[in-house]
Amino acid sequence: MEVHGANFAEKAAEIEQAINEADFVSFDEEMTGIGIGGEHRNSKDDTPASRYRKMVHAASRYSIIQFGLCTFKLISN
């Protein structure tokens, strides 16, 4: 389903129900940028913790322009 500002109120209850009934929820977001250079540039030698700090710094500089949400329900045979 496609949800945007014009139909969010109409779809909100359906989205909430899907989340509440889900066994698993996943989301993704698109931002106005992805990274910054200089000391915040990613390196193959980064530890997971340092990579995370760099990505947090980059993410704080950009805006979310699109958000995707997927809900999953386990179906057993």
Backbone as XML, in Angstrom:
<?xml version="1.0"?>
<chain id="A" units="angstrom">
  <residue number="1" name="MET">
    <atom name="N" x="0.847" y="-1.170" z="0.000"/>
    <atom name="CA" x="0.000" y="0.000" z="0.000"/>
    <atom name="C" x="0.891" y="1.231" z="0.000"/>
  </residue>
  <residue number="2" name="GLU">
    <atom name="N" x="0.474" y="2.246" z="-0.688"/>
    <atom name="CA" x="1.215" y="3.501" z="-0.708"/>
    <atom name="C" x="0.524" y="4.492" z="0.209"/>
  </residue>
  <residue number="3" name="VAL">
    <atom name="N" x="1.287" y="5.037" z="1.138"/>
    <atom name="CA" x="0.745" y="5.985" z="2.109"/>
    <atom name="C" x="1.524" y="7.282" z="1.973"/>
  </residue>
  <residue number="4" name="HIS">
    <atom name="N" x="0.807" y="8.384" z="1.974"/>
    <atom name="CA" x="1.425" y="9.702" z="1.890"/>
    <atom name="C" x="0.592" y="10.663" z="2.723"/>
  </residue>
  <residue number="5" name="GLY">
    <atom name="N" x="0.986" y="11.895" z="2.730"/>
    <atom name="CA" x="0.309" y="12.879" z="3.580"/>
    <atom name="C" x="-1.185" y="12.964" z="3.362"/>
  </residue>
  <residue number="6" name="ALA">
    <atom name="N" x="-1.614" y="12.810" z="2.124"/>
    <atom name="CA" x="-3.034" y="12.970" z="1.805"/>
    <atom name="C" x="-3.898" y="11.799" z="2.291"/>
  </residue>
  <residue number="7" name="ASN">
    <atom name="N" x="-3.300" y="10.594" z="2.451"/>
    <atom name="CA" x="-4.134" y="9.456" z="2.872"/>
    <atom name="C" x="-3.672" y="8.818" z="4.175"/>
  </residue>
  <residue number="8" name="PHE">
    <atom name="N" x="-2.739" y="9.451" z="4.886"/>
    <atom name="CA" x="-2.221" y="8.848" z="6.113"/>
    <atom name="C" x="-3.315" y="8.612" z="7.152"/>
  </residue>
  <residue number="9" name="ALA">
    <atom name="N" x="-4.155" y="9.592" z="7.410"/>
    <atom name="CA" x="-5.206" y="9.436" z="8.414"/>
    <atom name="C" x="-6.138" y="8.280" z="8.058"/>
  </residue>
  <residue number="10" name="GLU">
    <atom name="N" x="-6.405" y="8.134" z="6.788"/>
    <atom name="CA" x="-7.285" y="7.058" z="6.312"/>
    <atom name="C" x="-6.645" y="5.682" z="6.512"/>
  </residue>
  <residue number="11" name="LYS">
    <atom name="N" x="-5.332" y="5.580" z="6.368"/>
    <atom name="CA" x="-4.618" y="4.300" z="6.435"/>
    <atom name="C" x="-4.036" y="3.988" z="7.814"/>
  </residue>
  <residue number="12" name="ALA">
    <atom name="N" x="-4.032" y="4.945" z="8.734"/>
    <atom name="CA" x="-3.362" y="4.777" z="10.026"/>
    <atom name="C" x="-3.855" y="3.566" z="10.809"/>
  </residue>
  <residue number="13" name="ALA">
    <atom name="N" x="-5.151" y="3.345" z="10.879"/>
    <atom name="CA" x="-5.694" y="2.210" z="11.635"/>
    <atom name="C" x="-5.254" y="0.882" z="11.012"/>
  </residue>
  <residue number="14" name="GLU">
    <atom name="N" x="-5.236" y="0.802" z="9.691"/>
    <atom name="CA" x="-4.803" y="-0.409" z="9.001"/>
    <atom name="C" x="-3.312" y="-0.685" z="9.254"/>
  </residue>
  <residue number="15" name="ILE">
    <atom name="N" x="-2.511" y="0.359" z="9.249"/>
    <atom name="CA" x="-1.083" y="0.218" z="9.527"/>
    <atom name="C" x="-0.878" y="-0.254" z="10.966"/>
  </residue>
  <residue number="16" name="GLU">
    <atom name="N" x="-1.559" y="0.365" z="11.891"/>
    <atom name="CA" x="-1.438" y="-0.008" z="13.300"/>
    <atom name="C" x="-1.846" y="-1.466" z="13.519"/>
  </residue>
  <residue number="17" name="GLN">
    <atom name="N" x="-2.912" y="-1.890" z="12.895"/>
    <atom name="CA" x="-3.366" y="-3.274" z="13.024"/>
    <atom name="C" x="-2.313" y="-4.238" z="12.454"/>
  </residue>
  <residue number="18" name="ALA">
    <atom name="N" x="-1.752" y="-3.907" z="11.298"/>
    <atom name="CA" x="-0.730" y="-4.761" z="10.684"/>
    <atom name="C" x="0.493" y="-4.889" z="11.589"/>
  </residue>
  <residue number="19" name="ILE">
    <atom name="N" x="0.899" y="-3.802" z="12.210"/>
    <atom name="CA" x="2.040" y="-3.838" z="13.132"/>
    <atom name="C" x="1.707" y="-4.690" z="14.355"/>
  </residue>
  <residue number="20" name="ASN">
    <atom name="N" x="0.543" y="-4.479" z="14.932"/>
    <atom name="CA" x="0.147" y="-5.224" z="16.130"/>
    <atom name="C" x="0.017" y="-6.719" z="15.885"/>
  </residue>
  <residue number="21" name="GLU">
    <atom name="N" x="-0.370" y="-7.109" z="14.677"/>
    <atom name="CA" x="-0.563" y="-8.521" z="14.350"/>
    <atom name="C" x="0.687" y="-9.173" z="13.760"/>
  </residue>
  <residue number="22" name="ALA">
    <atom name="N" x="1.725" y="-8.413" z="13.528"/>
    <atom name="CA" x="2.925" y="-8.928" z="12.859"/>
    <atom name="C" x="3.776" y="-9.783" z="13.789"/>
  </residue>
  <residue number="23" name="ASP">
    <atom name="N" x="4.409" y="-10.783" z="13.198"/>
    <atom name="CA" x="5.413" y="-11.563" z="13.908"/>
    <atom name="C" x="6.784" y="-10.901" z="13.788"/>
  </residue>
  <residue number="24" name="PHE">
    <atom name="N" x="6.945" y="-10.109" z="12.745"/>
    <atom name="CA" x="8.215" y="-9.451" z="12.478"/>
    <atom name="C" x="7.926" y="-8.170" z="11.708"/>
  </residue>
  <residue number="25" name="VAL">
    <atom name="N" x="8.649" y="-7.112" z="12.051"/>
    <atom name="CA" x="8.486" y="-5.825" z="11.374"/>
    <atom name="C" x="9.866" y="-5.358" z="10.907"/>
  </residue>
  <residue number="26" name="SER">
    <atom name="N" x="9.927" y="-4.836" z="9.705"/>
    <atom name="CA" x="11.167" y="-4.305" z="9.158"/>
    <atom name="C" x="10.887" y="-2.921" z="8.582"/>
  </residue>
  <residue number="27" name="PHE">
    <atom name="N" x="11.887" y="-2.053" z="8.642"/>
    <atom name="CA" x="11.699" y="-0.737" z="8.030"/>
    <atom name="C" x="12.977" y="-0.281" z="7.348"/>
  </residue>
  <residue number="28" name="ASP">
    <atom name="N" x="12.816" y="0.642" z="6.445"/>
    <atom name="CA" x="13.911" y="1.217" z="5.683"/>
    <atom name="C" x="13.588" y="2.690" z="5.495"/>
  </residue>
  <residue number="29" name="GLU">
    <atom name="N" x="14.615" y="3.486" z="5.380"/>
    <atom name="CA" x="14.375" y="4.906" z="5.127"/>
    <atom name="C" x="15.339" y="5.413" z="4.069"/>
  </residue>
  <residue number="30" name="GLU">
    <atom name="N" x="14.887" y="6.368" z="3.336"/>
    <atom name="CA" x="15.716" y="7.055" z="2.349"/>
    <atom name="C" x="15.958" y="8.457" z="2.887"/>
  </residue>
  <residue number="31" name="MET">
    <atom name="N" x="17.208" y="8.885" z="2.816"/>
    <atom name="CA" x="17.562" y="10.198" z="3.347"/>
    <atom name="C" x="18.096" y="11.091" z="2.227"/>
  </residue>
  <residue number="32" name="THR">
    <atom name="N" x="18.226" y="12.362" z="2.527"/>
    <atom name="CA" x="18.689" y="13.328" z="1.538"/>
    <atom name="C" x="20.184" y="13.210" z="1.264"/>
  </residue>
  <residue number="33" name="GLY">
    <atom name="N" x="20.897" y="12.383" z="1.998"/>
    <atom name="CA" x="22.323" y="12.138" z="1.789"/>
    <atom name="C" x="22.708" y="10.837" z="2.453"/>
  </residue>
  <residue number="34" name="ILE">
    <atom name="N" x="23.976" y="10.446" z="2.298"/>
    <atom name="CA" x="24.383" y="9.151" z="2.857"/>
    <atom name="C" x="25.666" y="9.214" z="3.685"/>
  </residue>
  <residue number="35" name="GLY">
    <atom name="N" x="26.549" y="10.097" z="3.386"/>
    <atom name="CA" x="27.807" y="10.128" z="4.130"/>
    <atom name="C" x="28.476" y="11.475" z="4.023"/>
  </residue>
  <residue number="36" name="ILE">
    <atom name="N" x="29.521" y="11.621" z="4.800"/>
    <atom name="CA" x="30.303" y="12.846" z="4.747"/>
    <atom name="C" x="31.771" y="12.458" z="4.754"/>
  </residue>
  <residue number="37" name="GLY">
    <atom name="N" x="32.600" y="13.301" z="4.227"/>
    <atom name="CA" x="34.018" y="12.984" z="4.095"/>
    <atom name="C" x="34.813" y="13.341" z="5.329"/>
  </residue>
  <residue number="38" name="GLY">
    <atom name="N" x="36.092" y="13.573" z="5.096"/>
    <atom name="CA" x="36.996" y="13.939" z="6.175"/>
    <atom name="C" x="37.156" y="12.820" z="7.182"/>
  </residue>
  <residue number="39" name="GLU">
    <atom name="N" x="37.236" y="13.190" z="8.437"/>
    <atom name="CA" x="37.458" y="12.205" z="9.501"/>
    <atom name="C" x="36.278" y="11.249" z="9.667"/>
  </residue>
  <residue number="40" name="HIS">
    <atom name="N" x="35.133" y="11.566" z="9.053"/>
    <atom name="CA" x="33.940" y="10.718" z="9.166"/>
    <atom name="C" x="33.802" y="9.754" z="7.985"/>
  </residue>
  <residue number="41" name="ARG">
    <atom name="N" x="34.779" y="9.721" z="7.105"/>
    <atom name="CA" x="34.753" y="8.810" z="5.955"/>
    <atom name="C" x="34.914" y="7.375" z="6.460"/>
  </residue>
  <residue number="42" name="ASN">
    <atom name="N" x="34.125" y="6.455" z="5.891"/>
    <atom name="CA" x="34.223" y="5.052" z="6.272"/>
    <atom name="C" x="35.545" y="4.465" z="5.796"/>
  </residue>
  <residue number="43" name="SER">
    <atom name="N" x="36.065" y="3.526" z="6.568"/>
    <atom name="CA" x="37.314" y="2.857" z="6.244"/>
    <atom name="C" x="37.136" y="1.354" z="6.434"/>
  </residue>
  <residue number="44" name="LYS">
    <atom name="N" x="37.869" y="0.564" z="5.658"/>
    <atom name="CA" x="37.789" y="-0.890" z="5.815"/>
    <atom name="C" x="38.327" y="-1.323" z="7.182"/>
  </residue>
  <residue number="45" name="ASP">
    <atom name="N" x="39.070" y="-0.454" z="7.840"/>
    <atom name="CA" x="39.632" y="-0.768" z="9.149"/>
    <atom name="C" x="38.729" y="-0.363" z="10.313"/>
  </residue>
  <residue number="46" name="ASP">
    <atom name="N" x="37.584" y="0.221" z="10.024"/>
    <atom name="CA" x="36.654" y="0.626" z="11.085"/>
    <atom name="C" x="36.168" y="-0.572" z="11.885"/>
  </residue>
  <residue number="47" name="THR">
    <atom name="N" x="36.061" y="-0.392" z="13.175"/>
    <atom name="CA" x="35.374" y="-1.382" z="14.001"/>
    <atom name="C" x="33.880" y="-1.134" z="13.841"/>
  </residue>
  <residue number="48" name="PRO">
    <atom name="N" x="33.035" y="-2.096" z="14.192"/>
    <atom name="CA" x="31.598" y="-1.837" z="14.121"/>
    <atom name="C" x="31.189" y="-0.600" z="14.926"/>
  </residue>
  <residue number="49" name="ALA">
    <atom name="N" x="31.797" y="-0.413" z="16.090"/>
    <atom name="CA" x="31.444" y="0.737" z="16.930"/>
    <atom name="C" x="31.829" y="2.056" z="16.263"/>
  </residue>
  <residue number="50" name="SER">
    <atom name="N" x="33.013" y="2.116" z="15.663"/>
    <atom name="CA" x="33.410" y="3.381" z="15.025"/>
    <atom name="C" x="32.598" y="3.634" z="13.760"/>
  </residue>
  <residue number="51" name="ARG">
    <atom name="N" x="32.276" y="2.579" z="13.011"/>
    <atom name="CA" x="31.418" y="2.743" z="11.819"/>
    <atom name="C" x="30.055" y="3.275" z="12.235"/>
  </residue>
  <residue number="52" name="TYR">
    <atom name="N" x="29.512" y="2.735" z="13.311"/>
    <atom name="CA" x="28.214" y="3.190" z="13.811"/>
    <atom name="C" x="28.269" y="4.670" z="14.173"/>
  </residue>
  <residue number="53" name="ARG">
    <atom name="N" x="29.302" y="5.094" z="14.908"/>
    <atom name="CA" x="29.422" y="6.508" z="15.291"/>
    <atom name="C" x="29.479" y="7.411" z="14.060"/>
  </residue>
  <residue number="54" name="LYS">
    <atom name="N" x="30.218" y="6.980" z="13.039"/>
    <atom name="CA" x="30.308" y="7.767" z="11.808"/>
    <atom name="C" x="28.949" y="7.861" z="11.118"/>
  </residue>
  <residue number="55" name="MET">
    <atom name="N" x="28.218" y="6.769" z="11.066"/>
    <atom name="CA" x="26.913" y="6.775" z="10.409"/>
    <atom name="C" x="25.906" y="7.615" z="11.198"/>
  </residue>
  <residue number="56" name="VAL">
    <atom name="N" x="25.988" y="7.580" z="12.525"/>
    <atom name="CA" x="25.117" y="8.428" z="13.341"/>
    <atom name="C" x="25.400" y="9.895" z="13.044"/>
  </residue>
  <residue number="57" name="HIS">
    <atom name="N" x="26.663" y="10.236" z="12.940"/>
    <atom name="CA" x="27.019" y="11.624" z="12.629"/>
    <atom name="C" x="26.477" y="12.021" z="11.258"/>
  </residue>
  <residue number="58" name="ALA">
    <atom name="N" x="26.632" y="11.154" z="10.272"/>
    <atom name="CA" x="26.122" y="11.458" z="8.929"/>
    <atom name="C" x="24.603" y="11.565" z="8.941"/>
  </residue>
  <residue number="59" name="ALA">
    <atom name="N" x="23.940" y="10.632" z="9.598"/>
    <atom name="CA" x="22.468" y="10.624" z="9.619"/>
    <atom name="C" x="21.910" y="11.865" z="10.301"/>
  </residue>
  <residue number="60" name="SER">
    <atom name="N" x="22.629" y="12.409" z="11.265"/>
    <atom name="CA" x="22.135" y="13.606" z="11.963"/>
    <atom name="C" x="22.170" y="14.844" z="11.069"/>
  </residue>
  <residue number="61" name="ARG">
    <atom name="N" x="22.861" y="14.765" z="9.949"/>
    <atom name="CA" x="22.969" y="15.906" z="9.035"/>
    <atom name="C" x="21.925" y="15.906" z="7.929"/>
  </residue>
  <residue number="62" name="TYR">
    <atom name="N" x="21.212" y="14.799" z="7.760"/>
    <atom name="CA" x="20.280" y="14.663" z="6.647"/>
    <atom name="C" x="18.852" y="14.459" z="7.141"/>
  </residue>
  <residue number="63" name="SER">
    <atom name="N" x="17.913" y="14.593" z="6.234"/>
    <atom name="CA" x="16.494" y="14.429" z="6.552"/>
    <atom name="C" x="15.955" y="13.154" z="5.915"/>
  </residue>
  <residue number="64" name="ILE">
    <atom name="N" x="14.980" y="12.546" z="6.587"/>
    <atom name="CA" x="14.298" y="11.396" z="6.011"/>
    <atom name="C" x="13.299" y="11.914" z="4.991"/>
  </residue>
  <residue number="65" name="ILE">
    <atom name="N" x="13.368" y="11.368" z="3.766"/>
    <atom name="CA" x="12.435" y="11.798" z="2.734"/>
    <atom name="C" x="11.446" y="10.698" z="2.358"/>
  </residue>
  <residue number="66" name="GLN">
    <atom name="N" x="11.754" y="9.468" z="2.760"/>
    <atom name="CA" x="10.849" y="8.348" z="2.483"/>
    <atom name="C" x="11.087" y="7.283" z="3.536"/>
  </residue>
  <residue number="67" name="PHE">
    <atom name="N" x="10.010" y="6.641" z="3.964"/>
    <atom name="CA" x="10.084" y="5.616" z="5.002"/>
    <atom name="C" x="9.302" y="4.411" z="4.517"/>
  </residue>
  <residue number="68" name="GLY">
    <atom name="N" x="9.932" y="3.255" z="4.545"/>
    <atom name="CA" x="9.258" y="2.022" z="4.136"/>
    <atom name="C" x="9.048" y="1.125" z="5.337"/>
  </residue>
  <residue number="69" name="LEU">
    <atom name="N" x="7.907" y="0.483" z="5.402"/>
    <atom name="CA" x="7.565" y="-0.403" z="6.512"/>
    <atom name="C" x="6.999" y="-1.693" z="5.945"/>
  </residue>
  <residue number="70" name="CYS">
    <atom name="N" x="7.525" y="-2.816" z="6.423"/>
    <atom name="CA" x="7.015" y="-4.133" z="6.014"/>
    <atom name="C" x="6.639" y="-4.904" z="7.266"/>
  </residue>
  <residue number="71" name="THR">
    <atom name="N" x="5.464" y="-5.479" z="7.267"/>
    <atom name="CA" x="5.050" y="-6.340" z="8.374"/>
    <atom name="C" x="4.941" y="-7.764" z="7.851"/>
  </residue>
  <residue number="72" name="PHE">
    <atom name="N" x="5.340" y="-8.714" z="8.659"/>
    <atom name="CA" x="5.350" y="-10.119" z="8.257"/>
    <atom name="C" x="4.561" y="-10.951" z="9.254"/>
  </residue>
  <residue number="73" name="LYS">
    <atom name="N" x="3.813" y="-11.866" z="8.743"/>
    <atom name="CA" x="3.009" y="-12.785" z="9.557"/>
    <atom name="C" x="3.404" y="-14.190" z="9.196"/>
  </residue>
  <residue number="74" name="LEU">
    <atom name="N" x="3.783" y="-14.996" z="10.190"/>
    <atom name="CA" x="4.163" y="-16.378" z="9.977"/>
    <atom name="C" x="2.933" y="-17.188" z="9.587"/>
  </residue>
  <residue number="75" name="ILE">
    <atom name="N" x="3.062" y="-17.928" z="8.501"/>
    <atom name="CA" x="1.975" y="-18.806" z="8.060"/>
    <atom name="C" x="2.515" y="-20.222" z="8.110"/>
  </residue>
  <residue number="76" name="SER">
    <atom name="N" x="1.959" y="-21.028" z="8.991"/>
    <atom name="CA" x="2.425" y="-22.415" z="9.113"/>
    <atom name="C" x="1.502" y="-23.333" z="8.316"/>
  </residue>
  <residue number="77" name="ASN">
    <atom name="N" x="2.093" y="-24.403" z="7.813"/>
    <atom name="CA" x="1.344" y="-25.374" z="6.995"/>
    <atom name="C" x="0.635" y="-26.388" z="7.849"/>
  </residue>
</chain>
